[in-house]
Each structure stands twice: as C-alpha cells, then as structure tokens.
Amino acid sequence: MHGSKIAWDDTVLPFQLDASDVRGRVARLDGTLEKILEQHDYPEKIEALIAEMALLTAMIGQTMKLRWKLSLQIRGNGAARIVATDFIAPTVDGEPATIRAYASFDKDKLADASSFEDLVGKGYFAILIDQGKGSTPYQGITPLFGKSISACAETYFAQSEQLPTRFSVSFGKSKIAGEGEFWRAGGVMLQKMPKASPLLKPAEGDAPVLVSASDLLDGDDEENWNRANILLDSVDDLELIGPSVSPTDLLVRLFHEDRPRVFDAQPVRFGCSCSEDRVRQSLSIYSAKDIAHMTTDEGDVTADCQFCGAHYVLDPRTVGFEAEGGPDGSGDRP
C-alpha cells in the first residue's frame, strides 16, 4: 500500500447506463497489482502484460457469483508463452475477491519483442469459469486477434458470447515524490446485451469468421452502443488510472446524458488458494512407483506454486494413493 492510496484503489465499480441499456465496470488496481507482481521477478514487458490481464480479470470477474472462479489465459508461440490470471469470488457478499497471476516466457525472444504480436505470437485467448463442486467448468476459446489483450477479450465476447464489449485501459509505473516506482492500472468496461443477429449464422459450408460488435447490433441498439463508445474514446489515461478523478466523477463526465447508475463496489486483493492439502490432493492419483520418480536426491517430493512462489516439501511416504495413512497423508509417520 502506498501513501497515495485512496478509497477507490483496488476496487471494481459496476454501473449501468439506463438510457442506453449498456452495463459496465470501472476498475482501479494499485496495491493489489503491486502485490501480484511482487510474487515474481518478471521483466517489465511481462509485467505490463500481467497488469493488463489482471485489470481485465477484475472487471470481467466482478460478475461472478459467490465462490465461483474465473480464469483468463493467453497461450501463444511468441515471447510470452502463457499469461494466466485467476479471480476467486468471495464467499460472503461485501468481502474482497482475490486475484493472482503468473506468466511463462522465452527470454531470448523477449529481448527482440517490440510489439504485442511479437510478445504473444499466434495462439488463443481463453476464459474458464469454475462454479465449484458438482458442476462442469465452462471454457471458451478464441484466436488471438488485435494489438492488445483488451482487443483479444473484445473479440472473445463478440465471437463466443455474442456480447458487444469494449475496454479502455491504462497501466504503467507511477512515481510520487518520496516513494519508489509502483504499478497502477485503471480501466472502463462497457457491455451491451444484444439481440440475436442473423449475421452470426454463416451459410452452410462457409468457414467461420471472427465477429465484431457491429455484427451483433442494428437500429437504436447500434446507435446507443456507438454513442457510448464515442464518449468512452474521450477518456484519457490519467482519468482511467486516477487517483485525482474518482470512478463516479468519471462516469458523470463521460455519460451524464445516459443517466449512469452505480452499484456496490467490489474490493479486490491479491490472494492465492494454493495449500499443502491441495498439493497432496493433486498427487493422490499417483502410485508409489510414480512418487518415487518424483522424489529428489534429498528424499523429498517438492512442489512450487506458479502464482505465489510457495514451496512445498513433502515426505514421499505420505503422498499418492498408496500413501501411509491414506492419500491425504493424515496417518502417523513411522
């Protein structure tokens, strides 16, 4: 937390434009983003990808029901092989949601990467929703398309969800007198519920094509959507990031004619759900022979969390489905 911390930092504010039938969120990440990045020692280019991804995750994740988990992933053949984030909804209304993130990258390719296309290459953007025990996780995938993660997310919503969606985001390192540099991010998400469009049904035998918001709307819906986007185009980076402009003031400045109505803000914090019990559970499918192959020269089974860097050291006799005392390792050790 920094001296510049204000009430709106690390929150997502949902809103609705009653005159346009457009819904959205305003998000600001400050200390939470710093905490996410502190778990790793990534180059600045990778940190920037995580900053944008975490911001999108916060805005999209705000709609998740209690206890649900939202995951965003980019997988490509560029310098950044994987960028992944999780949003875990709170168990009780009003409590903070938690976000975590990690990335895998090629150091050699990263040195020469000068554009988003260089960073991610060809691959896919995915959204996964886990509703908890007894449910089948939802997964949607679209090709990487555009010059930012935000553009990839817009394509995903148009293609997979048939929801016209727009993101305006800003992120970067900020420096205040007497303090070091730290990351801040802010953004606005707009989304309109469309009517079914005949343009989404290709003729028999036609190859599937990527869909944009203009394919989903017509008439007054299209006019209202276009107006909201034109208004959003007038926002500048400092308004998005804050802290001098509050989210409510920003909404009034941008959309006062559309009668913006706000709802309860969702606080977000860094948090990781890894634990020794989860590690044991993931190893419970392996036999004693498999566990022996995983055992280090020191006689331990080790595991590292990609999200928070936690390091677990386990006795191989207490893991796997042939473990002493059962696969949870709860039995007494000899």
C-alpha positions, 0 to 999 in steps of 0.5 A: 500500500502506498501513501497515495492510496485512496478509497477507490484503489483496488476496487471494481465499480459496476454501473449501468447506463439506463438510457442506453441499456449498456452495463459496465465496470470501472476498475482501479488496481494499485496495491493489489497489482503491486502485490501480484507482481511482487510474487515474481521477478518478471521483466517489465514487458511481462509485467505490463502484460500481467497488469493488463490481464489482471485489470481485465480479470477484475472487471470481467470477474466482478460478475461472478457469483459467490465462490465461483472462479474465473480464469483468463489465459493467453497461450501463444508461440511468441515471447510470452508463452502463457499469461494466466490470471485467476479471480476467486469470488468471495464467499460472503457478499461485501468481502474482497475477491482475490486475484493472482497471476503468473506468466511463462516466457522465452527470454531470448525472444523477449529481448527482440519483442517490440510489439504485442504480436511479437510478445504473444505470437499466434495462439488463443485467448481463453476464459474458464469459469469454475462454479465449484463442486458438482458442476462442469467448468465452462471454457471458451476459446478464441484466436488471438486477434488485435494489438492488445489483450483488451482487443483479444477479450473484445473479440472473445465476447463478440465471437463466443458470447455474442456480447458487444464489449469494449475496454479502455485501459491504462497501466504503467509505473507511477512515481510520487515524490518520496516513494519508489516506482509502483504499478497502477492500472485503471480501466472502463468496461462497457457491455451491451446485451444484444439481440440475436443477429442473423449475421452470426449464422454463416451459410452452410459450408462457409468457414467461420469468421471472427465477429465484431460488435457491429455484427451483433447490433442494428437500429437504436441498439447500434446507435446507443452502443456507438454513442457510448463508445464515442464518449468512452474514446474521450477518456484519457489515461490519467482519468482511467488510472486516477487517483485525482478523478474518482470512478463516479466523477468519471462516469458523470463526465463521460455519460451524464446524458445516459443517466449512469447508475452505480452499484456496490463496489467490489474490493479486490486483493491479491490472494492465492488458494494454493495449500499443502492439502491441495498439493497432496490432493493433486498427487493422490492419483499417483502410485508409489512407483510414480512418487518415487520418480518424483522424489529428489536426491534429498528424499523429498517430493517438492512442489512450487506454486506458479502464482505465489512462489510457495514451496512445498516439501513433502515426505514421499511416504505420505503422498499418492494413493498408496500413501501411509495413512491414506492419500491425504497423508493424515496417518502417523509417520513411522 
